[in-house]
Amino acid sequence: MIIEYIRQSIFFLRSNIAVLAKIHLPFIFIFNVLLLQIEQPLSSENSDTLLYISALNLLFIPIYWGATIAFMQSTIEGPQYTAGQAIVASFSNWPRLFLVFLISSICIILGFMAFIVPGIYIAVRLSIADYICVVEKKLPLPSLKQSWQQTEEYVWPILIGTIAILMAIMLADYLLSTLLSSIVNDYQYLSLLLDICFDFMNVLVMIYGFRIYCLIKQKI
């Protein structure tokens, strides 16, 4: 089941990569370029800058995540959105989706502080809250509560599928980065390009999560 859903997620990405790239890449590019301006090692001033950039990214995430969810839902219900229509649709969901991200992030961080495993478990149980928020137009707390209730029987499919996708992306990133850094002298800008590409590939996790969410909805 998990392998089949991953395969379906890859097929969806390949079939809609142009639209998904238009939604994600502008935001990913801006974030990575800003990160490139921070010198290493981090000084206290650079640490503050990193905090501001991370906060800015948190404000942007509900836009392109919400747009992606709206686009995926439009492929089911029709008519299918363009990238611009999906982004416009995401603005009406931004306040609710931002609060979902904020509350779930706080819960997950607190869980990680309690020996990591609780954080992973909380992340899995709250993983469909953003889809509920956008697709079903629910408020943040009801979305989080519903996610917790409905994912009880799907912990392992969500966890194993997500880990498999992330591990594959990280392995490909590591191998390609290692290879290119050994044969290219000026690697900084090529590294930026790779970071952008592999950050975009994380959309597979969203697609897989949406597939599980649709499965849960079908069985209710």
N, C-alpha and C positions, 0 to 999 in steps of 0.2 A: 504493500500500500504506500509506504513512504517513498520508495524509489519511483513508483508511478506518479505520485504527486510532484516529486522533484522534476521528473521528465516533463510533465505537463507545464510546470512553471518555466522551465527552460524554453519550451516551445512557445509559450506566451511571450516571453521576452524577445525571442528571435522574430516573432511575427509582428511585434509592436515596438521594436527597438527605436525606430525613428521618433515616434511620439514620446516615448519614455525618456529618451535622451534630451529632447527639447524641454521637457519638464524639469529634469534633474540637473543637467550639466551646467546651466548658468549659475545656479546656487553653489554647486560643488566647486566650480572653477573659482568663484569669488572667495569662498572659504579657504581653499588651498593656496591661492595667491596671497591672501592675508597671512596665513601661517608661514609662508615662505619668507615674509619680512621679519620674522622673529629670529634673532640671532641665537646660536647655540654656543656655549651652554646658557641656560636660562638665568638671567639676572632677576632681581626683584622687580625691576621696571618691566622686563619682558614677561615676567609671570603675570603682572597686572594686565598687560596687553593681551596675553593668551586668555585670561579670564574674560576680558571684554569681547574678544573674538568668539569665544565659546558661547557667551550669552547671546551674541548676535546670531550665531548659528541656531541656537535654541528658538529664537524668534522666527527664523526662516524655515525650520524643519516642518512646522505645521502647514506651511504653504505648499511645498512640493510633495510632502507625504499625503496631505489632503487631496492634492491634485491627482496624485497617482491612484489613490483609492477611488476618487470620483471617476477617473478614466476607466479603471478596471470594472467598476459597477456599470458604466455606460456600455461596455462591450457585452454585458449580459442583458440589460434592459433595453438598450438602444434609445435614440440614435447614438452612435459612438462619437465621443468628444474628440475635438482636436486638442493639441497641447494648450493653446490659448484658452479654449473653453473650459478645460479642466482646471487651469490655474485660476480663472475667474470664479469658477464654482467653489474653489477651495477657500476663498476669502470669507464666504458666509459661514464656513465651519471653523475658521481660525481661532476665535476665542475659546470655543468648547474644546477643540483639539489641543490647543496649547495647554489648557488646564489638565487634560488627560495625560499629556506628556509630563507635565510638571509633577502632578500627584504620583503617577506611576514611577517616575524617576526617583522621587524621594523615598517611596516604599521600597524600591529595588536597592537603593543605596543603603538604607537601614538594614535590609536583609543581608547585603554583602558584609556589612559590619558585624553581623552575627554569624561569622564563620562561612561566608560565601554561599554555601548550599541553599540556605533560605532565600538569598537574593536571586539565585537562578530559578528556584521554584516560583517565587513571586513574579518574576519576569515572564515565565511561561503562562502562569494563570491569568495575567493581565494582558497577554499578548494580542488579544482580539478586541480590546477596548477601543482602539482607534478606528477599526472598521465599523464597530457598532455605532460609535459617535457620528461618523460620516454617513454611513449607509442608512441607518435607522433614525438619524437626527436626534439622538438622545443626549441628555446632559452628561457632564463628566462623571459624577458619582454613580448614576444609574448604569453608565457604560462600563465602568470599572467593576461594579457589582455583578452585572450580567456576564462579563468576561470571566470573572472568578467562578461563577456558578456553572457556566457552560463548558469550560475547559477541563473540568475534573477528569473526564474519561479520555482526554486527548493530550495529556501531559507528555507521554513518551513520543507520539508522532510529532508534536510541535518541537520538543527538545531535540530529538535525534535528527529530524529533517533540517532544523536551523543550524545545528552544529555541523552537519555534513556539508551544507552549502558554504558556511563561513570557513570551514577548514579547507575546502577545495579552493576558495578564493584566496585565502592567505597563502596556501602552498604555491599556487600559480604566481602570485605576487612575489613571493620570496625567490622562487626559481628564476623568474624572468628578471627581477632586479639584480640578483647575483650574477647572472649571465651578462647583462648589459653593462653593469658597473665594471666588469673585468675587461670589456673590449672598447668602452667609450671613455674618452678622457674627461670631457666636460659633461658630467652626469646630472648636474643640478636640475636643468630644465627638462631633461628626459625623465628624471625622477618625478618631477611635478606632473608630467603627462601621465605617467604610470599611476600615480596616486589618484588622479582624477578618474582614470579609466576603471581602476579597481574599486574606488568609492562608488562609482556608478553601478558596478556589478552587484553591490549590496542590495540593489532593488530586487534581486532574486529572492531575498529573505521576505520582503514585503509581498511579493507575488505568491510565494509558498504559504505565507500566513493567511493571505486572502483566500487561497484554495481551501485551507483547513476551515476558515470561517464559513465559506459557502457549504462545505460538507456538514458542519454543525447545524447550519440553518435548515438544510434539507432533512435532517434527522429529528428536528424538533417537532 
